[in-house]
């Protein structure tokens, strides 16, 4: 009875939506503008919720409105509630017209360079009326934040093994090797056998060391008794790496799949260097206990079919063992 009296009959989704907007914008005035309501209406909604719950939800700071521990917990649940409602509405729309939908995808740079375009080409032909929104994500100390904040529906990228995120689920698509790449005009292009230490004096392009791939590359050099090479450029941009390496002034180390899935570039050369780096799984990462939309299910099916059927994919990179 306490739940029914205090919460069940009085809790309004509109007020919860206002709270989420205030926390997201950090200001009642900005939230009011976004929601096209007055600031007093926003203030009253927050006040009503605090009175109903008997808890303070927001604190005022120099930087604006910040959630208390209670407010933060409620906002996290609120985002999940609105996400499920959105998924429910989309599922109803899909049931009435299975050819229509929307999907928000997060992708790491290396996957977006070759594999994801191959998937999207296939998917867009099969489901031309499903709208895709693709955002670039970075695997760093803030990895998976977009998933947890429900700003994307799924993420495709290289993940650590074992995968130890308790609230997330990783569905392995393929395992990726690492390769050292130089330009076809490089002095190393015709070499038949090389070691990492042979290229110690070259100008390397490497990923930032505070990223997952960057940390793995740093460990690779140390484990092979090589010093971290001169690095005049650090970047996560695969396109920038490939264009600069093609000019024969730089070398780099990239996932093997970047040169697969139809992304053949005759100006590049994979050097004959054995990379003892452990193969990294590329996976579809989703939130556990979150209902997958019909569009997400279709897209995931398309991802797996692309790996199996794309004859131009790097053949030695797709075993899960």
N, C-alpha and C positions, 0 to 999 in steps of 0.2 A: 504493500500500500504506500510505503514511503516513496518508492520510485514513481508510482503513478501520480501521487499528489505533488511531489516536488519537481519532477522532471518530465515524466511521460506526457502530461497534459499541457505543460508550459514551455517545453523546449521547442524552439523554432529553428528550422533549417535556415531561414533568412538571417537570423541573428548569428548563427554559426558561420554563415557565408561572409557576413560583415567582419567578424573576428578574423577569419582567415585573410581577408583583404587588408585589414589594418596591419597585421603582422607581416604580410608580404610587402606592403608599401612602406611600413615603418612610420605611418602618419595617418591620423584620422581624416585630415583634410584631403590627402591624396587618395585615400580609400573612398571617401565620399565622392570625389570627382570621377573616379573610375566606375563607381556603381551608380552614378547619376542620381544621388540622393543628397540631402543636406547633411552638414557636419553634425548638427544637433541630433539628427536621427541616428547617425553612427554612434555618437556618445551615449544616447539612450539605450540602444541595443546592447552595447557592452555593459552598461550599468545594470540593465535588467538581468543579463546572464550572470554577472558577479553576484547580484542579490539572490538570484534563484539558487546558485551553487554554494553561496556562502564562502566564496574564494575570490581572491584578487587575481585577475587574468593578465593585466597589463601594467607595466611601470613606465613612467616617463623618464627619459634620459637625455643627455645632450644631443645624441644622434637621432632622437625621436622616440616613438613608442616601441617598447620591447616586451615580449611575452615573459611572464613569470614561469616558473617550472610548471604550474598548473595550466597556464595558458598555452605553453609549448606542447604539453601532452594533449590538450584538447585540439589544437590546430593539427597535429599529426594525424589524429583520428578523423578530424574533419576533412582533411584532404583525401583520406582514404574513402570516406563516405561519399564525397562528391565525385570522386573518381569512379566508384562503383555505380553511382547513379548515371554518370555519363556513359559508362560501358553498357548499362542496361538500356538506355535510350538508343544507343547505337545498335544494340542487338535487336531491338524491336524494329528499327529501320531496316536492318539487314534481313530480318524475317519477311518484311513486306517487300523488300527489293534486294535480293542477295548480291546484286552487282555493285552496290553502293557502300562506301565506308570510308573511314579515315584511320591512319596509323601513324604514330609518332615513333621514329626510329633514332636511336643513338648509335653512332659508329665511330670506331677509332680511325685514325688517318690511314693506317696501313690497309685496313679492310675496305675503306672507301676508295682506295686507289685502284683496285682491280676486282675483288670478289663481289662487293656490293653492287657495282654497276651491272655485273653479269646477272645477279639476282633480279635487279630492278627491270632490266630489259625483258627478262622472261615474265616477271610478274605483271608488268604494265600491259603486256600483250594478252595475258590471261584475264586480268581484272582491270580493264581500262578506266573504270569509273571509281576505283578506290584511290583516294588521295593520300599520298605519302609526304610526310614532313620529316626530313632527315637533318639531324643536328650532329656536329662533331663533338666527340667526348674525348677526354684525356684520362688515361689510367694513371692517377697520381694519388697523393694522400687523400684527395677528395673524390676518389673513384666511386662510381655508382650513386653519387648524390642525386643525379637527375632521375634515376629510377626510384629512389626512396622518396623523392619529392613529387613523384607522379607526373613529372613534366615530359617523360617519354614512356612509351609502352614496353619497349624492349631495347636491348643493347646488343650489338654484335661487335666482338673484339677479342683480342688475345687476353686470356685470363691465367692466373697462376694455378699451378697444380701441386698439391691438392687445393681445391677451391673451398675456402673456409668462411664464407659469409653466411651466417645462420639464417638470415631473413631473405636470402636470394637463392635462385636456382639457376645452375649453369648447364646447358644442354650442348655438349660438344658437337661441333660440326666437322672439323678436321684439325689435324695437328700440323703445325708449320715449322719448317726448318729456317735457319738463318744462313744467308749467303753474303759473301763479300763481292761488291760490284765495282767495276772500273769501266772507263770508256773504251770503245774498240780501238781508239788511237793511242791508248795508254801503252807505256813500255812493258806493262805486265800482261797485256792481252794475249800474247802468244806463249806465255809460260805454261808449262805442263805440270809443274809441282811447285807449290809455294807454302810458306808458313806465315803466320801473322807477324812474326818478328821481322820477316823480309820487308814488310811494308811500314816498319816503325817510323821511317823518315817521311812518309807520304803525308799529304794534307787530307785529313779525314773530316767527313761530315758525320756527326754523331747526334743521337737524340739527347735532350737534356738529361743530366744525371738524376734529377729528382722525379723522373717518370719510370714506370715499370720496365719499359724496354731499355731506357738509358742505364738503369741500375744493372740490368742483366749484361749489357755490353761492357760496362766497367768491370764487372766480375769476370767476364770472359778474358779480357786482357790480363788481368792479375793472375788468373789461374794458369795462363799459358806463359807465365814468366815475362810478359811484355809490359813495358810502361804504358800508361795511357798516352796515346799518340798526340801530336800537335793537332788541335781542333780549332781551326779558324772560324768554323761555323757550327752551331748546334741548332737543330730545328726538328720539329715533328712533321714538317711538310714533305711528303713523299714526292710530290711534283717538283719541288725545288731541288731536292736531292738528285733526282733522276736527270734533270736538265743540266745541273752543274757537273755531275759525274760524266755525262755524255761528252762534255767538252774536254775530257782527259786531264783536267787540273786537280780533280779530287777523287777520292775513293770513299766508299761507305759500306755499311753493313745493314742489310734490310731483310725482312721476312721474304722467303722464297716465293710466296704466293703473289707478291707485288708484281712479279714478272709473268704470272700465269693468267688464266681466264681471258685469253685474247689480248693481253697487254704486252705483246711482243715488241721489243724495240731493238732494231738492228744496230743502234749506236752504242749499246751496252753489252758488257761481257761479264758473266759470272766467273770469278777467278777460282782456280782449282785449289782451294784452301779448305781443309777439313775443319769444320766448326764443331767443337765438342759441346757447344751449348745445348742444353736439354731442349727437345722439341716442345714448343708451346702450343697448347690447345687454343683454337679459336672457337668461341662458344656463343650461343644465344643466351643472354642473361635476362631473367625476369624476376619479378617479386613473387615470393611464395604466397600461396593463399590468395592470389589476385586472379579474378576471373579474366581469362583471355578473350578478347573480342573475336568475333568471326573473322575480321580482317587479319588480326594477328595470327590466328590459326592457319589461314590460307598462306600468309607470307612465310611462316615457319616451314610449312610443307614445301613451299617453293625453294627455300634455302637449301633444304636437304636434297631436293631433286637436282638443283643446279650443281651441287658437289658431285653427285653421282653421274650426271649426264654430260657435263661440260668436258668434252674430250681434250680441250686445250689447257685444262687445269694441270698444275705440276703433279705428275703421277705419284711421286714418292712422298708427298706431303699429306696424304689424306687417310692414313691409317690411325686409328685411335690407340694402337699399341706401340 
